[in-house]
Amino acid sequence: MILVEFIQDKCDLLDNYNIGDMVVVSINLRGREWINAEGQTKYFNTIQGWKIALNDASNNPPPVPRFSENDEDLPF
């Protein structure tokens, strides 16, 4: 599980989903700098969602075939 925050008008996007739903989320990565009282610089990252959709397993690409370790042929 990855924590994703939705802010402002994007919060309404979550109304159509339930806990446990498998979803695909489009995100932006945000970072910020913070200086504490001791003068130490800290960095924080946030994952902000801006689009969400149910995960449709039929859209997933087929798995890539694995090569056995005993294969003498190179895969290229």
N, C-alpha and C positions, 0 to 999 in steps of 0.2 A: 504494500500500500504506500502511495506517495501522497503527501498532503499538498493540496492545491488550493489557493485562496481565490475567491471570486469577489470582486469589489464593485461598489456603486450599482449601475444598471445591470451588470452581469450577474448579480445575485439571483435575479428572477429566472435565469436559465436553469437553475437547480430545481425549480418547483416540479418539473415533470419526471424527476428521477427519485429512486428510493435507495436507501442504504443497501449495499450488496449488489446493485446493478453493475454490470461490466460496461464501462464506458470508454470512449476515446475522447481525450481532452486536448484542444489546441492551447498552447501556453506561450507566455513571454517570461523570460528569466529576468529578474530585477535584482540589482545589487546596490548596497549602500554602505557608506562608511560612517562609523560612529566613534567619537572620542569620549572615553569615560572620564570620571572625576580625577583619576590618577594620571590622565594624559595619554593613556594607552589607546591606540587606534584598533578598532574592531571592525570586521566586515560581516555583513549579513546578506544572505540571498533569499529571495522570495520567488515562488512559482505562482504566477497569476494566470488563471484560466480566462479565456475569452470566447471559447466555443466548446460545446459538449454534445456528444451523440452516443446513442447506444452502440455497443460493439457488435458488429455483424460479422460473425465468424466466417461466413461465406465469402467475405471480401479479403480474407487473409491469404497471402500467397502460399503455395504449397511448400512444405519443408524442403530444404536443400539436401540432396542425397549425401550421405557421409561415405567417405572412402575408408576401407579397412586398412589397418596398419600394415598388413602383409601384401598389399598391392604393390607390384613392381612398376606398374605404369604410373607416370606422373599425370596429374589432372589437367595439364596444360599442353 
